[in-house]
């Protein structure tokens, strides 16, 4: 079981809702390199470097965002990490 860092979750949410990170040429519509870069700029490289299993946390958040991991999945898995974050699935019109 891993725990999602709260600051990382907030930075992730901010990055995936940034219209500059949307890339319609990508299969899932997101430029994940830009999202990752925004998180690093938002939190600072020294902070990100202190996070345990940053890539695993990032990938889990991305899977939650994309719907590959659903709320039902997280509830059914008693060993699941705490992923109670508000990730915007749709951008405002």
C-alpha positions as a Markdown table, in Angstrom:
| # | Residue | x | y | z |
|---|---|---|---|---|
| 1 | Unk | 0.0 | 0.0 | 0.0 |
| 2 | Unk | 1.3 | 3.4 | -0.9 |
| 3 | Unk | -0.1 | 6.8 | 0.1 |
| 4 | Unk | -0.6 | 9.7 | -2.3 |
| 5 | Unk | 1.1 | 12.8 | -1.1 |
| 6 | Unk | -1.5 | 15.6 | -0.7 |
| 7 | Unk | 0.7 | 18.3 | -2.3 |
| 8 | Unk | 1.3 | 15.9 | -5.2 |
| 9 | Unk | -2.4 | 15.2 | -5.7 |
| 10 | Unk | -3.2 | 19.0 | -5.7 |
| 11 | Unk | -0.3 | 19.7 | -8.2 |
| 12 | Unk | -1.5 | 16.8 | -10.4 |
| 13 | Unk | -5.1 | 18.1 | -10.4 |
| 14 | Unk | -3.8 | 21.6 | -11.3 |
| 15 | Unk | -1.7 | 20.2 | -14.1 |
| 16 | Unk | -4.4 | 18.0 | -15.7 |
| 17 | Unk | -6.8 | 20.9 | -15.8 |
| 18 | Unk | -4.3 | 23.1 | -17.6 |
| 19 | Unk | -5.4 | 23.5 | -21.2 |
| 20 | Unk | -1.8 | 23.8 | -22.3 |
| 21 | Unk | -1.3 | 20.1 | -21.3 |
| 22 | Unk | -4.2 | 18.8 | -23.5 |
| 23 | Unk | -2.9 | 17.2 | -26.6 |
| 24 | Unk | -5.5 | 15.8 | -29.0 |
| 25 | Unk | -2.8 | 13.9 | -30.9 |
| 26 | Unk | -2.3 | 11.6 | -27.9 |
| 27 | Unk | -4.6 | 8.6 | -27.5 |
| 28 | Unk | -5.8 | 9.7 | -24.1 |
| 29 | Unk | -5.8 | 13.5 | -25.0 |
| 30 | Unk | -3.1 | 14.5 | -22.4 |
| 31 | Unk | 0.6 | 15.3 | -22.8 |
| 32 | Unk | 1.8 | 13.5 | -19.7 |
| 33 | Unk | 5.3 | 14.9 | -20.1 |
| 34 | Unk | 3.9 | 18.4 | -19.7 |
| 35 | Unk | 1.8 | 17.3 | -16.7 |
| 36 | Unk | 4.9 | 15.8 | -15.1 |
| 37 | Unk | 6.9 | 19.0 | -15.8 |
| 38 | Unk | 4.1 | 21.2 | -14.3 |
| 39 | Unk | 4.1 | 19.1 | -11.2 |
| 40 | Unk | 7.9 | 19.5 | -10.9 |
| 41 | Unk | 7.7 | 23.3 | -11.4 |
| 42 | Unk | 4.8 | 23.6 | -9.0 |
| 43 | Unk | 6.3 | 21.6 | -6.2 |
| 44 | Unk | 10.0 | 22.1 | -6.9 |
| 45 | Unk | 12.5 | 19.4 | -7.8 |
| 46 | Unk | 13.9 | 19.1 | -4.2 |
| 47 | Unk | 10.4 | 18.4 | -2.9 |
| 48 | Unk | 9.6 | 15.9 | -5.6 |
| 49 | Unk | 12.9 | 14.2 | -5.0 |
| 50 | Unk | 11.9 | 13.6 | -1.4 |
| 51 | Unk | 8.7 | 11.8 | -2.3 |
| 52 | Unk | 8.7 | 8.0 | -1.9 |
| 53 | Unk | 7.8 | 6.3 | -5.1 |
| 54 | Unk | 6.9 | 9.4 | -7.0 |
| 55 | Unk | 6.5 | 7.6 | -10.3 |
| 56 | Unk | 4.1 | 5.0 | -8.8 |
| 57 | Unk | 2.0 | 7.8 | -7.2 |
| 58 | Unk | 2.0 | 9.7 | -10.5 |
| 59 | Unk | 0.9 | 6.7 | -12.5 |
| 60 | Unk | -1.8 | 5.8 | -10.0 |
| 61 | Unk | -3.2 | 9.4 | -10.2 |
| 62 | Unk | -3.1 | 9.2 | -14.0 |
| 63 | Unk | -5.0 | 5.9 | -14.0 |
| 64 | Unk | -7.6 | 7.4 | -11.7 |
| 65 | Unk | -7.9 | 10.4 | -14.0 |
| 66 | Unk | -8.3 | 8.2 | -17.1 |
| 67 | Unk | -10.8 | 6.0 | -15.4 |
| 68 | Unk | -8.6 | 2.9 | -15.5 |
| 69 | Unk | -8.9 | 2.7 | -11.7 |
| 70 | Unk | -12.5 | 3.5 | -10.6 |
| 71 | Unk | -13.9 | 4.5 | -7.2 |
| 72 | Unk | -15.4 | 1.0 | -7.0 |
| 73 | Unk | -12.0 | -0.5 | -7.7 |
| 74 | Unk | -10.5 | 1.5 | -4.8 |
| 75 | Unk | -13.3 | 0.7 | -2.5 |
| 76 | Unk | -13.1 | -3.0 | -3.3 |
| 77 | Unk | -9.4 | -3.1 | -2.7 |
| 78 | Unk | -8.9 | -2.8 | 1.1 |
| 79 | Unk | -5.1 | -2.4 | 0.5 |
| 80 | Unk | -5.7 | 0.4 | -2.0 |
| 81 | Unk | -4.0 | 3.7 | -1.5 |
| 82 | Unk | -6.0 | 6.7 | -0.4 |
| 83 | Unk | -7.1 | 8.4 | -3.6 |
| 84 | Unk | -9.8 | 10.7 | -2.3 |
| 85 | Unk | -8.9 | 13.6 | -4.5 |
| 86 | Unk | -11.1 | 15.7 | -6.8 |
| 87 | Unk | -9.6 | 15.2 | -10.2 |
| 88 | Unk | -11.5 | 17.2 | -12.8 |
| 89 | Unk | -12.5 | 14.7 | -15.5 |
| 90 | Unk | -13.9 | 17.4 | -17.8 |
| 91 | Unk | -12.7 | 20.9 | -18.5 |
| 92 | Unk | -15.2 | 23.7 | -18.3 |
| 93 | Unk | -16.8 | 24.6 | -21.6 |
